[in-house]
Amino acid sequence: MIITDWKNDIIDLRLNIRFEFLKNYRQKRIVYVSLIAIVLPLLFYLVPLLSGTDLPEQSNDMLSSIMGFTYLVAVINAIFFGGDAINSERHNKTALIIYPMPQRRTIIYLGKLFAQMFTSWITLGFYYATSAAIVVGVYGIESLNEEMLKSYLFVMIYMSALLSIAFFYSSSVKSPPASMMLTFFTLFMLLPIASMLMTSIDVDNSLLISNYSGFITSIFRFPSAQFAPGASNNSDAITIEKGINLSLIYSAVLFTISWFKTINQEV
């Protein structure tokens, strides 16, 4: 009986993931974010080319410039794919159709989580792939190194933390536009401002996840560095290991809270 239940859960999970993928495609969100992820790196090549400006001499300098906007793409992913992942069902009245179905609400929630996570990783993959293609075209295949893989692996874990913030708001606020705006302001304004204020009064701000976005870029500029320059007044507390651990903690705590809220929502 237990084995049968698990088999049914796996089937339901696959169906929910597929449904969320198709919904993202029908709403054109994955198309829009993918276009941003592809076009944005190309601007770093086309603008200097069209304006007659010289490109950086070193490939890592080029990658560092391009990767400076990876956080922007990650935040766009969090807003588009997590900002209304939960409350949109109630807002659009589709919860009346989904939740009474003979499948566990936890499976529905996990389907949303995995689908939005995979979608975010895919669009970020487009960003890195386009960046790699530019670097290879300009500097040659030998310009690619393990730093790019390290950066992508780090941003995959970091993306999980950003998405968990979006899921938290989506499960806590009834209005999808409101939860998307809260995600935007938190990631673009609230956390950076809080970090600056804490730095100005000499308070440790190493628990703010926004401080660790610098590692996406600093991996290329300082491959052997253990902290992201300028991230905090307490650089010893801002390490890539702590960034990974903090991202996992954010993800575990906020996804758990949003899961609990979701499965206990009234239809």
N, C-alpha and C positions, 0 to 999 in steps of 0.2 A: 504493500500500500504506500509506504514511504517512498520507495523507488518510483512508483507510478506518479506520485505527487511531484517529485523532483523533475521527472521527465516532462510533465505538463508545464511546470514552472519555466523550464528551459525553452520549451516551444513558445509559451506566452511571451517570454523575454525577447526572443528573436523577433516575434511579430511586432512587439511594441517598439523595438529599435528600428525595424524597417519602417513602421508607420511614422515615427518621428523624422527619419531621414526623408521620407517622401513629403512630409508636411513642410520641412525646411526647403525642399526643392520647389514645391508648389507655391510657397510664399515668396520664392525667389531670394530668400535670405542668403542661402549658401552661394548663389550666383553672385550677388552683390559683394559679399565679403571676399569671395575668391577673386573677383576682379580687383578689389582694393589690394589684396595680398600680392597680386601679380603686377599691377600697374605701379604701385608705390616704389618697389625696388628699381623698376625700369627708369623712373624719373632721375635717379642718381646717375644713370648712364646717359640718358637722352638729353637732359638739360645741359650738362657740360659739353656734350658733343655738338648740340645745336648752337650754343653760345660761344663756342671756340675756347672754352676753358679746359686747362689740362686736368686729367684725372690724377688721383693720388698715385705716387710712385710705388707704394707698397700695397699688396693685396689686402693685408690686414687692416690698413687704414681705410680702404674702400669698404670692407665688410663692417668695420666699426661704425662708419657713417650710416650705412644701410640699416644695421641692426639697432641703431638708436631709435628706430620707429617700430620695433617689434612689440614694445609695450602697448603702443597705440593699437596695433592689430589685435593683440590679445584682449584688450579692453573692449574693442568692437565685438569680438567674439563673445565675450561674457555678456554684453548688453543684448546682442541679437539672439543668441542661443540659450541664455540663461535668465535674462531679465524678466521674461514672461512665461517661462517654461511650465510653471505650476498654475498660477492664477488665471492664465488664459483659458483654461478648461472651464472654470467657473464663469468667467466673464462672457465666453462664447456659448455657454450652456452645453458644451460638449461633455462636461463632467456627468451630466445626467445619463449620457449614453455609455461612457467609459466605465465609471465606478461600479454600477450595478452588474457589470459583466462577470461571468464566473471565473475571475482571475483575481489574485491577491493584489491589493493596492500597492504593496511593497514592490511587486513585479512591475507594475505600471510605472512607479517612481524610478526604479532601477533602469527601466527601458529609456526613460527620458534622460536620466543622468548619463548613461553610457552613450546614447545617441548624440547628445550635445557635446560630450567630451570628445568623442571620435571626430565629430564634425569640426570642432575647434582645432584639433590636432591636424586634421587634413588641410584646413585653410592655412594654418601656420606652416605646414609642410610646403604648400605652394609658395609662400613667402621665401622660405629658405631655398627651395629648388630654383626659383627665379634668381635669387641672389647668387647662388652657386653658378648658374649658367652665365651670368654677367661676368663674374670673376674669372671663370674659365675662358670666356671669350676674350677678355682683355689681358689677363696675366698668364693664361695657360693652365693646363690640367694640374701641373705641379704646385699651383697656388692653393689648391684645396688641402686642408689639413684636419686633424682631429678636433681642433678648436670649434669648428662649425658643428660637428656632431655633438660635442659637449654642450654647446649653446642650445641646440635644439632639444636635447634631453632635459636640460634644466628648464627650458621654457614650457615643456610638456607638463612637468610637475608644477611649475609656477602657475600655469593656466588652470590647473585643477583648483588652486586656492582662489583665483579670481572668479571662477565659475561657481564655487561654493558660496561666495558672497552674493552673487546674482541669484542663486537658488534660494538663499536665505530670505532675501527681500521678496522674491516671487511667492514664497509660501507664507509670508507675513503680511503682505499688503494685498488688498482685494483688486485694486486697479492695475492692470498691466502697464499702462504708460507711467504710472507713479513708481512702480518697482524698477522699471527700466531707467527712469530719471534718477532714482536713488542710487542705482548701480553706477551710473555715469558720474554723479557728483561725488560718491564715495571714492571711486578709483582715480578720478582725475583731479579732485579738489580737496575733499575732506582729509584723506590720508596724507597727501603731500603737505597740506597746510598744518595738520597736526604734527607731522614730523619736523617741520621748520620751527614751529612754536616750541616744541619740546627741546629742540637743539638750542634755541635762543636762551632758554632758561636752564640749560645744562642738565636736562633730564634724559635718562636712557630711553631711546626710541627704537631699540632693536627688535621690539615685538610687532612693529608695524610692517606689514607685508610689502608695502610700496617701496621700502628702502632697498629691497633686494633685486629690483628690476635692473639695476646697474650691472649685474653680473652677466646679463645677456650680451652686453657690449664689451665689458671689461675683459672678458675671456679672450677677445681678439687683440685688444691693446696691451693687456698685461697677462699673457697666458699663464704665468707662474704666480700671479698675485692671489692673495687669499682674501682680499676684501675689495669692495667696489669703491673706488675713490670718490669722495664727495657725498657718499650715501648718508653719513652720520658723523656727529662729532665724536662718536665712540667707535672708531674703526675696528678695534679689537673685538667688538661684539657683533660686527657685521661680517660674517664669513659665509662662504658658499655652502658649507655644511649646515650652518644654522638656517640659511635660506631654504634649503631642501627640507630640513626637519620642520621648520615653521610652516612651510607650504602644506606639508602632510598633516600637521596639526590643525591648521585652518580648515583643510578639506574634511578631515574626520569629524571635527566638532560641528561645523556649519552644515555639512551634508546630513549629519545625524539629526540636528535640530529641524532642518527643513523636511526631512523624511518623516519625523514624528508629527510635525504639523500637518503634513500632507495626508497621511493615513488616518488622521483623526478629524479631518474636515467634514463638515456636514454637507450633503449634496442638496 
